[in-house]
Amino acid sequence: LGAEQGLERIDADVLSLVLAGLPPHDLLRSVPTCSWWAAAATADAQWTPRCEALWRDKLHTERWRDGAVRRIEAYFSSLADALRVEITVAELERFTWSARVKQSSGLAWQCLVA
């Protein structure tokens, strides 16, 4: 590596660390700074940890986890998806349904479930 390439690598590492400390919306606001910042701010490396933090302890995030969608898009689509108040028929069909009945509910209910 030449001195110039080494400096660019250090700069890229420092920029990555700086961007990693920004909240998601501030990270997005940094995109118009220049093409170098835009590439760094929208890179999957910046958004993967944010996605993982967003999805921690969440169910049914597999459609965002498959890697077919860029992480920045998965992050904001997941936020929008969390605001929904309805579920689609296709989503209902993908679930594995089960029931659990307590013994105190009586024999009639226990026989229906078994």
C-alpha positions, 0 to 999 in steps of 0.5 A: 500500500502506498502512503496515499492508499494507507491514509484513505484506509485510515480515513475510511475506518475513522469515518466508519467509527464516526458514523457508527456512533450516529443515531439512524436519522442523523446517519441518513442526514449525513448522506448528502455530504459527499459521495464518499460519505453517502457510500459509507452511510448507506453501506450494509456494514453501518445498518446491519448492527442497527437492524440486529438491535431493532430486531432483538427479541422480535418475532417474524423478522425473517423476511428482513433477515434473508439478505435480499434487501439492503440493510438500510431498506430492511431497517426502515421497512421494518420500522414501518411494518411495526406500525401496522395494525392489521395482518394479511391472510398470507401472514396468518397462513405462514404461522404455526398455530397451537393451543394450550389449555389449562387443566382448570378449564375443565374436561370439555375444553381439554378434549376439544384441543387434544 
